[in-house]
Each structure stands twice: as C-alpha cells, then as structure tokens.
C-alpha cells in the first residue's frame, strides 16, 4: 500500500486557521505570561479555549461525536505543528498533554458509560485530567514493569495504595487515570490495571507540586499519594491485569503528538533565527551571508524537514495499523526530540544575546521547554535500546546448547 502524505483540503484549511489563531491570539497571551502556566489561573485556559472555539479550531483530534474535528494522526500532524508554534497553542486547542492522550485512550478503551462520564467533559474542555503512572524510585519510570502502586480487591471495588510523582496536570485535574498493580510483583511484565479516580476521592491527595525546568504544562507536575483510596468496580478502565497492554493504545500516538507539537516550536525558533540572520549586520555583511551561520541554518532546515517526514510516515503506519508502527514510533520520538533541541539551540547561538534574553525573544523560553522532551515519554536511551532490540531480532541466532561431558 503506498504511503499517503497528501494533506486533504479541509485539513489544510484547518491548519491555516490554526496558524492564524495562534499568531493573532495565542502568542500575545504567551508573551504576557512569559510562557509559564504552572500556576496560571483556569481563566487563562478557559479564555484561550473559548477563542479556539470561536475560530473553529477547537479539539482537532476529538471524534465528531464528542464535538471535535475527528482528524486521523496524519491530519493531526499538520494541525498540531501549527498549534505548537506557540507554547500555549495546544492548550488553547485542547490538544495538549496529558489531556490529548487521555482522550484517545478513553475513546479506544472506555465503556460507553465511562465515555459519557469522563470523555465528554474532557473533550469539551470542561475539566482537565492526568495520567498517573510514574513513581518515585525504585518505582515505575522508563521501565513501567517496576510498578509498585497496588490495587487490592475490597468489598464493592478496589483499594489503591502507592505514591506517584511527576504527574503532569494533576493539580486541579477533574480525574486521574491511575496505573496500579493488581497481580505479580515489581519487575513482572504484566499485572497492571488502569483505574479512573475522581478528584476528591478520599485517599488521593496532592503531596506537592514539583519545580521543573519546563513551565508550559498547565498546572505543572505533581507528586500524588494514594492511601486507602477506594474506587468501584465500574472505575476499571479496560480489563484487570491488562493495563500495560492498554497503555500502549495511548503511549504510541501520544509520543507522536508530542513530536508534532514540538516540531511547531522548532519551526518558530528557526523563523526567529532566519529573521535575525537576514537583518543583523556583522563583520561587513548580514549574518545570513556568513558561512558558519549558513551551515547552522541549513542543518536546522534539514532537521525540521526530516522530522516532519518521519512524523508523517509514522502517523501513516499508526493510522493503518501497520506492524512497523512500534519501531517507527521509537525512531521518530528519538530523532525528533533530539532534532528539536538542535534547532532551538542553533537559533539561540545565531541570535547571540537576543537568544538568551527571555523578555525580547521566545528562544530562551523554547530552550527551557524543549530540553525535557528528550526524557518525556521515554528517554532517548530507552528508545534506542528498543530500536536496536527490534532491529537485531530477525538476525538473532539460537544459542548453541551447552556441551555435555562424557
């Protein structure tokens, strides 16, 4: 089957409308708050999302039955890049992490009753959510099999006990999707279950908000405690002991949507560098005529185009259910995360003092935001391990049997 990279006209129009909305409405709001929304009021989110609705660009990823545009991943790639041109663009369109990934998971895994209860208000922007899997060491992190939070059967449901940390958007979220171990022990490959836990459920509390390098995730990142937190049987998301398998429904596409959004940030950084290179005079010529600057600009164009091609290829594989999707997701996530960092870093270097002046250009903010991308949704090292393991698998020879003595 040939790979289709063509952008349908309705998607192209939606991307153009998104770019205009981001330029005219979102970037001014970003400048006003400095791109920092860890402690921002809900009114900011509500105002931006109201503007997105009025512009006709709200919820591009959400199926039409829940009020969105229903784009597949190839369509999302184009629109999410346009949204990511501003740090607050995805928030305005209600396609920011972790809500965007949770919407996809709920649409694919939840019961109809759960969709009405949790997906509908989330898709409408009436509430926010979080995904609680990561734990303090030695618990689950890059290796989810280290999961230590437990869920134990009790009369009428399940009791959740454990500690989670670096849970994005947890503070003020309407509900959490919580990963807990229902069988086995830390290190076992299975035995996890996902639960839907409403905010205010006795036994779930925010321990602290974590100060981090990045500041553009609305409500920041928090540490959560679960102590005798009891939920009903109807709050199981998916099936008991199938949490790790169901999480893959979310994690693969969510890694790609991260790439899409951050590619928009890289494009913005490159545009700032190009404008500076075309107007700043030094050593008797504009910067753009100097060989070393030209090399940096060219390398960034290469990184951006290669990233976009990888994203579209992987989106196509995911949309068509190809067996190659898992490998390409890891390849894309690793390459794009590092390429985005290279592009922003070069832009800072080209712009010099302007590049590190947060009040005068967006580059310092972007540099702060993109660095964690090499860690989020699996560090580059973990993905490289998985890429190599899959690549060598067809060539692996069976181990020779140990020689036996006579």
C-alpha positions in Angstrom: 0.0 0.0 0.0 1.5 3.4 -1.0 2.2 5.8 1.8 -0.1 8.9 1.5 1.4 12.2 2.6 -1.1 14.4 0.8 -3.0 16.8 3.0 -6.7 16.9 2.4 -8.0 20.4 1.6 -10.2 20.6 4.8 -7.2 19.7 6.9 -5.0 22.3 5.2 -7.7 24.9 5.8 -7.9 23.9 9.5 -4.1 24.1 9.8 -4.1 27.6 8.2 -6.9 28.7 10.5 -4.9 27.3 13.5 -1.8 29.2 12.4 -3.7 32.4 12.2 -5.4 31.9 15.5 -2.0 31.1 17.2 -0.4 34.2 15.6 -3.2 36.6 16.4 -4.5 35.4 19.8 -2.2 32.8 21.4 1.2 34.3 21.0 0.2 37.6 22.6 -1.1 35.6 25.6 2.1 33.6 25.8 4.1 36.8 25.8 2.0 38.2 28.6 2.6 35.3 30.9 6.1 34.5 29.7 5.1 31.0 28.6 4.8 30.0 32.3 1.5 28.4 33.1 2.4 26.1 36.0 0.5 28.4 38.4 -1.8 30.0 35.8 -5.5 30.6 36.6 -8.1 28.4 35.0 -9.5 31.6 33.5 -6.5 31.8 31.1 -7.2 28.3 29.8 -10.9 28.9 29.5 -10.3 32.2 27.6 -7.9 30.6 25.1 -10.2 27.7 24.5 -13.2 30.0 24.1 -11.2 31.8 21.4 -10.3 28.5 19.7 -14.0 27.5 19.6 -14.9 30.9 18.0 -12.1 30.4 15.5 -13.4 26.9 14.6 -10.1 25.2 15.5 -11.0 23.6 18.9 -10.4 19.9 19.5 -9.0 18.9 16.1 -8.2 15.3 17.3 -11.6 14.5 19.0 -14.1 12.4 17.1 -17.1 14.4 15.8 -19.5 12.6 18.2 -17.7 14.4 21.1 -17.6 17.8 19.4 -14.2 17.7 17.6 -12.9 17.6 14.0 -12.1 13.9 14.1 -8.7 14.1 12.4 -6.6 11.0 12.0 -2.9 11.1 13.0 -1.8 12.3 9.6 -4.2 15.2 9.8 -3.2 15.9 13.4 0.4 16.1 12.4 -0.3 19.2 10.2 -2.6 20.9 12.7 -0.7 20.1 15.8 2.5 21.5 14.3 0.6 24.7 13.6 -0.7 24.7 17.2 2.8 24.0 18.7 4.2 27.2 17.1 3.2 28.8 20.5 3.8 27.1 23.8 0.2 27.7 24.6 -1.3 26.7 21.3 -2.0 23.1 22.2 -3.6 24.2 25.5 -5.9 26.6 23.5 -7.0 23.9 21.1 -7.4 21.3 24.0 -4.9 19.1 22.3 -2.1 19.4 25.0 -0.6 16.6 27.0 -1.8 14.9 29.1 -5.4 15.5 28.1 -5.0 14.8 24.5 -3.5 11.3 25.1 -6.2 10.6 27.8 -9.0 11.4 25.3 -7.5 9.0 22.8 -7.2 6.3 25.4 -10.8 6.8 26.7 -12.2 6.7 23.2 -10.5 3.4 22.4 -10.8 1.6 25.8 -13.6 3.1 28.0 -17.1 1.7 28.2 -19.9 3.9 26.8 -20.8 4.9 30.4 -17.2 5.9 31.1 -17.1 7.9 27.9 -20.1 9.8 28.9 -18.8 10.4 32.4 -15.2 11.2 31.6 -14.5 11.7 27.9 -17.4 14.0 27.1 -16.4 16.8 29.6 -12.7 16.3 28.9 -13.2 16.7 25.2 -15.3 19.8 25.8 -12.7 21.4 28.0 -14.9 21.5 31.0 -12.4 19.5 33.0 -8.7 18.6 32.9 -7.2 15.2 33.6 -3.9 13.5 34.4 -2.2 10.1 33.8 -0.7 8.7 37.0 1.9 6.0 36.1 5.4 7.3 37.0 6.6 6.7 40.6 9.5 7.8 42.7 12.5 5.4 42.5 12.6 2.5 42.6 9.1 2.5 41.2 7.9 2.8 37.6 9.6 5.2 35.3 11.3 4.4 32.0 10.7 0.8 32.9 7.0 0.5 33.7 7.4 -3.0 34.9 8.8 -1.6 38.1 5.3 -0.5 39.0 4.8 -0.7 42.8 1.5 1.1 43.4 -1.1 -1.7 44.3 -4.8 -2.1 43.9 -6.4 -4.7 46.1 -9.9 -6.1 45.9 -12.2 -5.0 48.7 -15.9 -5.3 49.1 -17.5 -3.2 46.3 -14.3 -2.4 44.5 -10.6 -1.8 44.8 -8.3 -0.1 47.3 -5.3 1.8 45.7 -2.1 2.4 47.7 1.1 3.9 46.5 2.9 7.0 45.5 3.1 8.7 42.1 5.3 11.6 41.0 5.9 13.9 38.1 2.2 13.6 37.2 1.6 16.4 34.7 -1.5 18.5 35.2 -2.6 16.7 38.4 -3.1 19.9 40.4 -6.8 20.9 39.7 -7.5 17.9 37.4 -11.0 16.6 37.5 -9.9 13.0 37.4 -6.8 10.8 37.2 -6.2 7.6 35.2 -4.1 5.6 37.7 -1.9 2.6 36.9 -1.7 0.1 39.7 -0.5 -3.4 40.1 -3.3 -6.0 40.6 -1.1 -9.1 40.3 2.5 -10.1 40.3 5.5 -8.2 41.7 7.6 -5.2 40.6 9.7 -6.3 37.6 7.0 -8.6 36.2 5.9 -7.8 32.7 2.1 -7.9 33.4 -0.3 -7.5 36.2 -1.2 -3.8 35.9 -4.7 -2.3 35.7 -5.9 1.3 35.0 -8.4 3.0 37.2 -10.5 6.1 36.8 -10.3 8.1 40.0 -12.3 11.3 40.5 -10.6 14.3 42.2 -11.7 14.5 45.8 -11.9 10.7 46.2 -10.9 10.0 49.8 -7.3 8.7 50.0 -6.0 10.5 46.9 -4.1 13.7 47.6 -1.5 16.1 46.0 1.6 15.9 48.1 3.5 18.7 46.4 4.0 20.5 43.1 7.4 19.9 41.6 9.5 22.8 40.4 10.8 21.9 36.9 12.9 23.3 34.1 9.8 23.5 31.8 6.9 25.7 32.7 4.4 25.4 29.8 2.5 22.4 31.0 -0.7 23.8 32.5 -0.7 23.2 36.3 2.8 21.7 36.2 3.8 18.4 37.6 2.9 17.0 41.0 3.5 14.2 43.4 0.4 12.2 44.4 -0.3 9.9 47.3 -2.8 7.1 47.3 -3.7 5.8 50.8 -6.7 3.5 51.2 -8.2 5.1 48.1 -11.2 3.0 47.3 -12.9 3.1 43.9 -15.8 1.0 42.5 -15.6 -1.9 40.0 -17.0 0.4 37.4 -13.9 2.6 37.5 -11.7 -0.1 35.9 -10.5 1.3 32.6 -10.1 -1.7 30.2 -9.7 -5.0 31.9 -8.0 -6.2 35.1 -4.3 -7.1 34.5 -4.4 -5.6 31.0 -3.1 -2.1 32.0 0.3 -2.3 30.3 -1.3 -3.5 27.0 -4.0 -0.8 27.1 -1.4 1.8 27.9 0.2 1.2 24.5 -3.0 2.4 23.0 -2.2 5.8 24.5 1.6 5.9 24.5 2.4 5.3 20.8 0.1 8.0 19.4 0.9 10.3 22.4 4.6 10.1 21.6 3.9 11.2 18.1 1.6 14.1 19.1 4.4 15.3 21.3 6.7 15.3 18.3 4.1 17.2 16.2 3.7 19.9 18.8 7.4 20.3 19.5 8.1 20.5 15.8 6.0 23.6 15.7 8.2 25.1 18.4 11.3 24.2 16.4 9.8 25.9 13.3 9.2 29.0 15.4 12.8 29.0 16.7 14.1 28.7 13.1 11.9 31.5 11.9 13.4 33.8 14.6 16.9 32.7 13.6 16.1 33.3 9.9 14.7 36.8 10.6 17.8 37.6 12.6 20.2 36.2 10.0 18.5 38.3 7.3 18.6 41.6 9.1 21.6 41.6 11.6 24.8 43.1 10.1 28.2 42.0 11.5 31.7 41.8 10.0 30.6 43.7 6.9 27.7 41.6 5.9 24.4 40.2 7.1 24.7 37.1 9.3 22.9 35.0 6.7 25.9 35.5 4.3 28.4 34.1 6.8 29.3 30.5 6.1 29.1 29.3 9.7 25.7 30.8 10.2 24.6 29.4 6.8 25.6 25.9 8.0 23.6 26.2 11.2 20.5 27.4 9.3 20.8 24.7 6.7 21.3 22.0 9.4 18.1 23.2 11.1 16.1 23.1 7.9 17.3 19.5 7.4 16.3 18.6 10.9 12.9 20.1 10.5 12.2 18.5 7.2 13.5 15.1 8.3 11.4 15.3 11.5 8.2 16.2 9.6 8.8 13.3 7.1 9.3 10.8 10.0 6.2 12.1 11.8 4.0 11.7 8.7 5.4 8.3 7.9 4.9 7.0 11.5 1.4 8.6 11.6 0.5 6.7 8.4 1.8 3.4 9.9 -0.3 4.0 13.1 -3.4 5.1 11.1 -3.2 1.9 9.0 -2.4 -0.4 11.9 1.0 -1.4 10.4 3.2 -3.8 12.3 6.1 -1.4 11.7 4.4 1.3 13.8 6.0 0.4 17.1 9.6 0.6 15.7 8.9 3.8 13.8 7.3 5.4 16.9 10.6 4.9 18.8 12.7 6.0 15.9 10.6 9.2 15.4 10.4 10.0 19.1 14.2 9.7 19.5 15.1 11.6 16.3 12.5 14.4 16.7 13.3 15.0 20.4 16.9 15.5 19.6 16.4 17.4 16.4 14.1 19.9 18.0 16.8 20.5 20.7 19.4 21.1 18.0 17.2 23.5 16.1 16.4 25.6 19.1 20.0 25.6 20.4 21.3 26.7 17.0 18.7 29.5 16.9 19.9 30.7 20.3 23.5 30.7 19.1 22.7 32.6 15.9 20.8 35.3 17.8 23.5 35.7 20.5 22.5 37.9 23.3 19.0 38.2 21.9 18.7 34.4 22.0 19.1 34.3 25.8 17.0 37.4 26.5 13.7 36.0 27.6 11.9 39.3 27.5 12.9 40.2 23.9 12.6 36.9 22.0 11.0 33.5 22.6 14.2 31.4 22.2 15.2 31.3 25.9 11.7 30.1 26.7 11.7 27.5 24.0 15.2 26.2 25.0 13.9 25.7 28.6 10.8 23.8 27.3 12.3 21.5 24.7 15.1 20.0 26.8 12.8 17.8 28.9 11.4 16.3 25.6 14.4 14.0 25.4 13.2 12.5 28.7 9.4 12.6 28.5 7.6 9.6 27.1 10.7 7.5 27.4 14.3 8.9 27.4 16.2 8.6 24.1 18.4 5.8 25.6 15.4 3.6 26.4 14.1 4.1 22.8 17.5 3.3 21.4 17.6 0.1 23.4 14.1 -0.9 22.0 15.1 0.1 18.4 18.2 -2.0 18.5 16.5 -5.0 20.1 13.8 -5.0 17.4 16.3 -4.5 14.6 18.5 -7.4 15.6 15.7 -9.8 16.4 15.3 -11.3 12.9 19.0 -12.0 12.8 19.4 -13.5 16.3 20.8 -17.0 16.1 19.6 -19.6 18.6 22.0 -20.2 21.4 24.1 -23.3 21.0 23.3 -26.0 23.5 25.9 -26.3 26.2 28.4 -29.0 25.5 27.9 -32.1 27.6 30.8 -34.0 29.1 31.2 -37.8 28.5 
